[in-house]
Amino acid sequence: MSNAALTALSPLDGRYRAKLTELAALCSESGLIHHRVAVEVAWFKALARCPEFQPLPKLTADDERYLDQLVSAFSTDDAAAIKAIERTTNHDVKAVEYWLKDQLSQRPSLANHAELIHFACTSEDINNTAWALILKKALRDVLDPMLSQLDQQLEHMATDWADQPMLARTHGQTASPTTMGKELANVVFRLRRQRRQLAQVETTAKLNGAVGNFNAHLIAAPEVDWPALSRDVVEDLGLVWNPYTTQIEPHDFIAELAHALIRLNTICLDLARDMWGYISFGYFSQAVVDGEVGSSTMPHKVNPIDFENAEGNLGLAMAMLEHMATKLPVSRFQRDLSDSTVQRSLGSALGYTALAWQSLAKGLSRVELAPSALTNDLDQAWEVLAEAIQTVMRANGLPNPYEELKQLTRGHTIAQDDVQRFVAALAIPEEAKKRLRDLTPATYTGNASAMARAIGRFV
């Protein structure tokens, strides 16, 4: 670990930096500056392609390649040069503008047009579009592949353990049995539904000036269809155009993304806690890593640290995402700067999410099922067949079946012999009686096995 990592204020840039390299490239300040440059260049090129905009002639192919190179070859040294300009301007987007003007001034065919960089734009035109690009890429290129890995792991575990009976616990008490595979299939289904909803969020952006009305654009070049040009630029960048805004794009889509991520993280939190519990029951053992220590004093410990790490980071992520979802869409009048402050932490919210998902995937990869522990629990819980017996009694018209089974089972443990004697005394058809005699806690799992194996059908 470098000294910079050791002295980092945030663990995202310190302890966990190596796990978040891709996300850091997008959501760091360098990443934000890079995407600002990309938006400024896209706007400049669009002006040049607009025949009605007389101040800027059509660019040559070489000039377009030069501009594209400013984006594709952008480096941390370039970002540092822009930050050096910002020390004078005390304005981040203006620093980008000045840097680009300097780059254009070095090319004779573009030097006379340098003042058309950032033409009629407000800083928020550049910032909102840059953040939209960053978030779209972060979700598509970093977070969604992590979800895909979790999905594959959980589906594999669900189908592998589809037939492994397990005692369910409602309210923490013994309940009708299920299978381990079915319980994991539940998680797969939930995650896939929320993943679809996340994918449906429209990533919106605007390029319409200081208060959203193209005021400066129209006074300078009234012959241009500015809304159409704005829409073309936004859509060419792969985003959805928002035609109605104040100075800021209202960030509703960020709230939608945040809430979708909160729901995904809530499901992951539920899984992490359940896995922690199943490990404590002995249902799973954990692979021992050579050299790893579970306790500074108890040598035997193999702790479920990956699920605990996931739980902690999920909590941090959700707290940040909730604040962003409720804060960012609210701005005083036509804008205040508090949104900019909060947006700078978008990368942190995504970072804690990414850390949690990685920990969850690692934890799942280290567990091994212990069937004997599950079987032992089932063998000690014959009372769970009370539901089956009283339901068959109802179906056969016997009086007070629930009350009779309640008296037999509630609040104390019963054994197989107790169940067999009770069933033998029932005045029900022999075929129904045989079904109950053959029933055990391990076989009373309904259609859990079939549902676990079928999870692959639900995309």
C-alpha positions as CSV (number, residue, x, y, z in Angstrom):
1,M,0.0,0.0,0.0
2,S,1.4,3.4,-1.0
3,N,1.8,6.3,1.5
4,A,-1.0,8.1,-0.3
5,A,-3.3,5.2,0.3
6,L,-2.3,5.0,4.0
7,T,-3.0,8.7,4.5
8,A,-6.3,8.8,2.5
9,L,-9.2,10.2,4.4
10,S,-11.7,7.8,2.8
11,P,-11.2,4.0,2.9
12,L,-12.4,4.0,-0.7
13,D,-9.2,5.8,-1.7
14,G,-7.1,4.0,0.9
15,R,-7.7,0.4,2.1
16,Y,-10.1,-0.5,-0.8
17,R,-8.5,1.5,-3.6
18,A,-7.3,-1.6,-5.6
19,K,-10.9,-3.0,-5.7
20,L,-12.3,0.2,-7.2
21,T,-9.9,1.1,-10.0
22,E,-12.5,1.1,-12.7
23,L,-14.9,3.1,-10.7
24,A,-12.3,5.6,-9.7
25,A,-11.3,6.2,-13.3
26,L,-14.9,7.3,-14.0
27,C,-16.1,9.0,-10.8
28,S,-12.9,10.7,-9.6
29,E,-12.3,14.3,-10.2
30,S,-10.0,13.4,-13.0
31,G,-12.9,11.3,-14.5
32,L,-15.3,14.2,-14.1
33,I,-12.9,16.6,-15.8
34,H,-12.4,14.2,-18.6
35,H,-16.1,13.9,-19.3
36,R,-16.4,17.7,-19.1
37,V,-13.9,17.9,-21.9
38,A,-15.8,15.3,-23.9
39,V,-19.1,17.4,-23.6
40,E,-17.4,20.7,-24.5
41,V,-15.8,19.0,-27.6
42,A,-19.1,17.5,-28.6
43,W,-20.9,20.9,-28.3
44,F,-18.2,22.6,-30.3
45,K,-18.3,20.0,-33.1
46,A,-22.1,20.2,-33.2
47,L,-21.9,24.0,-33.7
48,A,-19.5,23.5,-36.6
49,R,-21.9,21.0,-38.2
50,C,-24.9,23.3,-38.0
51,P,-25.1,25.2,-41.3
52,E,-27.2,27.9,-39.7
53,F,-24.5,28.8,-37.2
54,Q,-22.4,31.2,-39.2
55,P,-19.6,32.0,-36.7
56,L,-18.1,28.5,-37.0
57,P,-17.5,26.9,-40.4
58,K,-17.5,23.2,-41.0
59,L,-14.5,21.5,-39.6
60,T,-12.0,19.5,-41.7
61,A,-11.6,15.8,-41.0
62,D,-8.2,16.6,-39.6
63,D,-9.6,19.2,-37.2
64,E,-12.3,16.8,-36.0
65,R,-9.6,14.1,-35.4
66,Y,-7.6,16.6,-33.4
67,L,-10.6,17.4,-31.2
68,D,-11.4,13.8,-30.8
69,Q,-7.8,13.1,-29.7
70,L,-8.2,15.7,-27.0
71,V,-10.9,13.4,-25.5
72,S,-9.5,9.9,-26.3
73,A,-5.9,10.7,-25.2
74,F,-6.9,12.7,-22.1
75,S,-4.6,11.9,-19.2
76,T,-4.3,12.6,-15.5
77,D,-1.5,15.1,-16.5
78,D,-4.2,16.9,-18.6
79,A,-6.5,16.9,-15.6
80,A,-3.7,18.2,-13.4
81,A,-3.1,21.0,-15.9
82,I,-6.7,22.0,-15.7
83,K,-6.6,21.9,-11.9
84,A,-3.7,24.3,-12.1
85,I,-5.8,26.7,-14.1
86,E,-8.6,26.3,-11.6
87,R,-6.3,27.6,-8.9
88,T,-6.5,31.0,-10.6
89,T,-10.1,30.9,-11.9
90,N,-11.5,29.3,-8.7
91,H,-14.1,27.8,-11.1
92,D,-13.8,24.2,-12.3
93,V,-15.7,24.4,-15.6
94,K,-14.1,27.7,-16.6
95,A,-10.7,26.0,-16.1
96,V,-11.8,23.3,-18.6
97,E,-12.8,26.0,-21.1
98,Y,-9.5,27.8,-20.8
99,W,-7.5,24.6,-21.2
100,L,-9.5,23.8,-24.4
101,K,-9.0,27.3,-25.8
102,D,-5.3,26.8,-25.2
103,Q,-5.4,23.5,-27.1
104,L,-7.2,25.1,-30.0
105,S,-4.8,28.0,-30.1
106,Q,-2.0,25.6,-30.8
107,R,-3.6,24.6,-34.1
108,P,-3.8,27.4,-36.7
109,S,-7.0,26.2,-38.4
110,L,-8.8,26.3,-35.0
111,A,-7.1,29.1,-33.2
112,N,-9.4,31.8,-34.5
113,H,-12.5,29.9,-33.3
114,A,-11.3,29.2,-29.8
115,E,-13.8,31.7,-28.3
116,L,-16.6,29.4,-29.5
117,I,-15.6,26.8,-27.0
118,H,-18.4,26.8,-24.3
119,F,-20.5,29.0,-26.5
120,A,-23.7,30.1,-24.8
121,C,-23.3,27.4,-22.2
122,T,-23.7,27.5,-18.4
123,S,-21.5,25.4,-16.3
124,E,-24.4,23.1,-15.5
125,D,-24.9,22.3,-19.2
126,I,-21.4,20.7,-19.1
127,N,-21.7,19.2,-15.6
128,N,-25.1,17.6,-15.8
129,T,-24.2,16.0,-19.1
130,A,-20.8,14.8,-17.9
131,W,-22.3,13.3,-14.8
132,A,-25.0,11.6,-16.9
133,L,-22.3,10.0,-19.0
134,I,-20.3,8.9,-15.9
135,L,-23.3,7.3,-14.3
136,K,-24.4,5.5,-17.4
137,K,-20.9,4.1,-17.9
138,A,-20.4,3.2,-14.2
139,L,-23.7,1.3,-14.2
140,R,-23.1,-0.4,-17.5
141,D,-19.4,-1.2,-17.3
142,V,-18.7,-1.6,-13.6
143,L,-21.8,-2.3,-11.5
144,D,-23.9,-4.4,-13.9
145,P,-21.1,-6.9,-14.5
146,M,-20.9,-7.4,-10.7
147,L,-24.6,-8.0,-10.5
148,S,-24.2,-10.5,-13.4
149,Q,-21.6,-12.4,-11.4
150,L,-23.8,-12.4,-8.3
151,D,-26.7,-13.6,-10.4
152,Q,-24.7,-16.5,-11.9
153,Q,-23.3,-17.6,-8.5
154,L,-26.8,-17.6,-6.9
155,E,-28.5,-19.4,-9.8
156,H,-25.8,-22.0,-9.7
157,M,-26.2,-22.5,-5.9
158,A,-30.0,-22.5,-6.2
159,T,-30.0,-25.3,-8.8
160,D,-27.2,-27.3,-7.1
161,W,-29.0,-27.3,-3.8
162,A,-32.6,-27.4,-5.2
163,D,-33.3,-30.7,-3.4
164,Q,-31.5,-30.0,-0.1
165,P,-34.2,-29.8,2.5
166,M,-33.9,-27.1,5.2
167,L,-35.9,-26.1,8.2
168,A,-37.5,-22.8,7.6
169,R,-37.7,-20.3,10.4
170,T,-40.5,-17.7,10.5
171,H,-40.1,-15.3,13.4
172,G,-36.9,-17.3,14.2
173,Q,-39.0,-20.3,15.1
174,T,-39.2,-23.7,13.4
175,A,-41.6,-23.5,10.4
176,S,-42.6,-25.6,7.4
177,P,-39.5,-26.9,5.6
178,T,-38.1,-25.5,2.4
179,T,-34.9,-26.2,0.4
180,M,-31.7,-24.2,0.4
181,G,-31.9,-23.9,-3.3
182,K,-35.4,-22.4,-3.2
183,E,-34.4,-19.8,-0.6
184,L,-31.5,-18.7,-2.9
185,A,-33.8,-18.8,-5.9
186,N,-36.0,-16.2,-4.1
187,V,-33.0,-13.9,-4.0
188,V,-32.2,-14.4,-7.7
189,F,-35.8,-13.6,-8.7
190,R,-35.8,-10.4,-6.6
191,L,-32.5,-9.2,-7.9
192,R,-33.4,-9.8,-11.5
193,R,-36.6,-7.8,-11.1
194,Q,-34.8,-4.8,-9.6
195,R,-32.0,-5.1,-12.1
196,R,-34.6,-4.7,-14.9
197,Q,-36.0,-1.6,-13.2
198,L,-32.5,-0.2,-12.9
199,A,-31.9,-0.7,-16.6
200,Q,-35.1,1.1,-17.5
201,V,-34.1,4.4,-15.8
202,E,-33.6,7.0,-18.5
203,T,-30.2,8.9,-18.1
204,T,-31.2,12.4,-19.0
205,A,-29.2,15.6,-19.8
206,K,-29.8,19.1,-21.0
207,L,-27.8,21.8,-22.9
208,N,-30.1,24.9,-22.8
209,G,-28.3,27.7,-21.1
210,A,-28.4,29.7,-17.9
211,V,-32.0,29.1,-17.0
212,G,-33.1,26.6,-19.5
213,N,-34.6,28.9,-22.2
214,F,-31.7,29.3,-24.7
215,N,-31.6,33.0,-23.9
216,A,-28.0,33.7,-24.9
217,H,-28.2,31.3,-27.9
218,L,-31.2,33.0,-29.4
219,I,-30.0,36.5,-29.0
220,A,-26.6,35.6,-30.6
221,A,-27.9,33.3,-33.4
222,P,-31.7,33.4,-33.7
223,E,-31.6,31.5,-37.0
224,V,-30.5,28.3,-35.3
225,D,-33.1,25.7,-34.0
226,W,-31.3,25.5,-30.7
227,P,-33.7,23.0,-29.0
228,A,-33.2,20.6,-32.0
229,L,-29.4,21.1,-31.9
230,S,-29.3,20.5,-28.2
231,R,-31.4,17.4,-28.5
232,D,-29.1,16.0,-31.2
233,V,-26.0,16.5,-29.1
234,V,-27.5,14.9,-26.0
235,E,-28.8,11.9,-28.0
236,D,-25.6,11.5,-29.9
237,L,-23.9,11.1,-26.6
238,G,-26.3,8.2,-25.8
239,L,-28.4,10.1,-23.3
240,V,-32.1,11.2,-23.1
241,W,-32.8,14.9,-23.8
242,N,-34.6,16.8,-21.1
243,P,-36.3,19.8,-22.7
244,Y,-37.7,21.4,-19.5
245,T,-35.3,22.5,-16.9
246,T,-34.1,25.5,-14.8
247,Q,-30.4,26.2,-14.8
248,I,-29.9,22.6,-13.7
249,E,-31.1,19.4,-15.0
250,P,-33.5,18.4,-12.1
251,H,-31.6,15.2,-11.3
252,D,-34.8,13.2,-11.2
253,F,-33.0,10.4,-13.0
254,I,-30.3,10.3,-10.4
255,A,-33.0,9.9,-7.7
256,E,-34.5,7.0,-9.7
257,L,-31.1,5.4,-10.1
258,A,-30.4,5.9,-6.4
259,H,-33.7,4.3,-5.3
260,A,-33.2,1.4,-7.7
261,L,-29.8,0.8,-6.2
262,I,-31.2,1.1,-2.7
263,R,-33.7,-1.7,-3.5
264,L,-31.0,-3.8,-5.0
265,N,-28.8,-3.2,-1.9
266,T,-31.7,-4.0,0.4
267,I,-32.0,-7.4,-1.2
268,C,-28.3,-7.9,-0.9
269,L,-28.4,-6.9,2.8
270,D,-31.1,-9.4,3.4
271,L,-29.0,-12.1,1.8
272,A,-25.9,-11.1,3.7
273,R,-27.6,-11.4,7.0
274,D,-29.3,-14.7,6.2
275,M,-26.0,-16.2,5.0
276,W,-24.4,-15.0,8.3
277,G,-27.1,-16.8,10.2
278,Y,-26.9,-20.0,8.2
279,I,-23.1,-20.0,8.8
280,S,-23.8,-19.6,12.6
281,F,-26.2,-22.6,12.4
282,G,-23.5,-24.7,10.8
283,Y,-25.4,-25.0,7.6
284,F,-22.4,-23.7,5.8
285,S,-18.7,-24.1,6.4
286,Q,-16.2,-21.6,5.0
287,A,-13.1,-22.3,3.1
288,V,-10.0,-21.8,5.2
289,V,-7.5,-19.4,3.7
290,D,-3.9,-20.2,4.5
291,G,-2.4,-17.6,6.7
292,E,-5.7,-15.8,7.5
293,V,-6.5,-15.1,11.1
294,G,-10.1,-15.0,12.5
295,S,-9.3,-13.7,16.0
296,S,-6.3,-12.2,17.7
297,T,-6.8,-14.6,20.7
298,M,-9.0,-17.5,19.5
299,P,-7.2,-19.6,16.9
300,H,-10.2,-21.6,15.9
301,K,-12.2,-18.7,14.5
302,V,-13.3,-18.7,10.8
303,N,-15.5,-15.6,10.8
304,P,-18.1,-14.7,8.1
305,I,-16.2,-11.5,7.5
306,D,-17.2,-11.1,3.8
307,F,-20.9,-11.0,4.6
308,E,-20.2,-8.6,7.5
309,N,-18.1,-6.4,5.2
310,A,-21.0,-6.5,2.7
311,E,-23.5,-5.5,5.4
312,G,-21.5,-2.6,6.6
313,N,-20.8,-1.2,3.1
314,L,-24.4,-1.7,2.0
315,G,-25.5,0.4,5.0
316,L,-23.1,3.2,4.0
317,A,-24.2,3.1,0.4
318,M,-27.9,3.2,1.1
319,A,-27.5,6.1,3.5
320,M,-25.7,8.1,0.9
321,L,-28.0,7.1,-1.9
322,E,-31.1,8.0,0.1
323,H,-29.7,11.4,0.8
324,M,-28.9,12.0,-2.9
325,A,-32.3,10.8,-4.0
326,T,-34.2,13.2,-1.7
327,K,-31.7,16.2,-1.9
328,L,-30.6,16.4,-5.6
329,P,-34.1,17.0,-7.1
330,V,-34.6,20.0,-4.8
331,S,-33.1,23.3,-5.7
332,R,-34.0,26.8,-4.6
333,F,-35.6,28.7,-7.4
334,Q,-33.6,28.3,-10.7
335,R,-30.6,26.7,-8.9
336,D,-28.4,26.6,-5.9
337,L,-25.0,25.1,-5.6
338,S,-25.7,22.5,-3.0
339,D,-26.4,19.9,-5.7
340,S,-22.9,20.2,-7.0
341,T,-21.5,19.5,-3.5
342,V,-23.5,16.4,-3.2
343,Q,-22.9,15.1,-6.7
344,R,-19.1,15.0,-6.0
345,S,-19.9,12.1,-3.6
346,L,-21.8,10.0,-6.2
347,G,-18.6,8.0,-6.7
348,S,-18.5,7.2,-3.0
349,A,-22.1,5.9,-3.0
350,L,-21.3,3.7,-6.0
351,G,-18.0,2.7,-4.4
352,Y,-19.6,1.4,-1.2
353,T,-22.1,-0.4,-3.4
354,A,-19.4,-2.0,-5.5
355,L,-17.4,-3.0,-2.4
356,A,-20.4,-4.7,-0.9
357,W,-21.3,-6.6,-4.0
358,Q,-17.7,-7.8,-4.3
359,S,-17.7,-8.9,-0.7
360,L,-20.9,-10.7,-1.1
361,A,-19.6,-12.6,-4.2
362,K,-16.4,-13.5,-2.4
363,G,-18.4,-14.8,0.6
364,L,-20.6,-16.9,-1.6
365,S,-17.6,-18.4,-3.3
366,R,-16.1,-19.5,0.0
367,V,-19.1,-21.3,1.5
368,E,-19.6,-25.1,1.4
369,L,-22.9,-26.7,2.3
370,A,-23.0,-29.0,5.4
371,P,-26.0,-31.3,4.7
372,S,-25.7,-33.1,8.0
373,A,-26.4,-29.9,9.9
374,L,-29.5,-29.3,7.9
375,T,-30.7,-32.9,8.3
376,N,-30.1,-32.8,12.1
377,D,-32.2,-29.7,12.5
378,L,-35.0,-31.3,10.5
379,D,-34.9,-34.5,12.6
380,Q,-35.4,-32.5,15.7
381,A,-38.5,-30.6,14.4
382,W,-41.3,-33.1,13.8
383,E,-43.7,-30.4,15.1
384,V,-43.5,-28.7,11.7
385,L,-45.7,-31.5,10.3
386,A,-48.7,-30.1,12.4
387,E,-49.5,-27.9,9.4
388,A,-49.7,-30.8,7.1
389,I,-51.8,-33.0,9.4
390,Q,-54.3,-30.4,10.4
391,T,-54.8,-29.4,6.7
392,V,-55.4,-33.0,5.7
393,M,-57.9,-33.2,8.6
394,R,-59.7,-30.1,7.3
395,A,-59.9,-31.6,3.8
396,N,-61.5,-34.7,5.3
397,G,-64.1,-32.8,7.3
398,L,-62.8,-33.6,10.8
399,P,-63.8,-31.1,13.5
400,N,-61.4,-28.7,15.2
401,P,-58.2,-29.9,13.5
402,Y,-56.2,-26.8,14.2
403,E,-57.1,-26.8,17.8
404,E,-56.2,-30.5,18.2
405,L,-52.7,-30.0,16.6
406,K,-52.2,-26.9,18.6
407,Q,-52.7,-28.9,21.8
408,L,-50.3,-31.6,20.6
409,T,-47.5,-29.4,19.4
410,R,-47.5,-25.7,20.5
411,G,-44.8,-24.7,22.8
412,H,-43.0,-28.1,23.1
413,T,-41.1,-30.6,21.0
414,I,-42.6,-33.8,19.7
415,A,-41.0,-36.8,18.2
416,Q,-41.7,-39.0,15.2
417,D,-43.6,-41.6,17.4
418,D,-45.9,-38.8,18.7
419,V,-46.8,-37.9,15.1
420,Q,-47.3,-41.5,14.1
421,R,-49.6,-42.3,17.0
422,F,-51.7,-39.2,16.3
423,V,-52.0,-40.0,12.6
424,A,-52.9,-43.6,13.3
425,A,-55.9,-42.5,15.4
426,L,-57.4,-40.2,12.8
427,A,-60.7,-41.1,11.2
428,I,-59.6,-40.3,7.6
429,P,-59.2,-42.5,4.5
430,E,-56.3,-44.9,4.6
431,E,-54.7,-43.3,1.5
432,A,-54.6,-39.9,3.2
433,K,-53.3,-41.6,6.4
434,K,-50.5,-43.3,4.5
435,R,-49.4,-40.0,3.0
436,L,-49.1,-38.5,6.5
437,R,-47.4,-41.6,7.8
438,D,-44.8,-41.4,5.0
439,L,-44.2,-37.8,5.6
440,T,-41.0,-36.5,7.3
441,P,-39.8,-33.0,7.9
442,A,-37.2,-33.5,5.1
443,T,-39.9,-34.5,2.6
444,Y,-42.4,-31.8,3.5
445,T,-41.0,-29.2,1.2
446,G,-43.9,-28.6,-1.3
447,N,-42.7,-27.6,-4.7
448,A,-39.5,-25.9,-3.4
449,S,-37.2,-28.2,-5.4
450,A,-39.0,-27.6,-8.7
451,M,-39.1,-23.8,-8.1
452,A,-35.3,-23.7,-7.4
453,R,-34.5,-25.7,-10.6
454,A,-36.8,-23.4,-12.7
455,I,-35.2,-20.2,-11.7
456,G,-33.2,-20.1,-14.9
457,R,-36.5,-19.5,-16.8
458,F,-37.0,-16.1,-15.1
459,V,-34.7,-13.6,-16.8
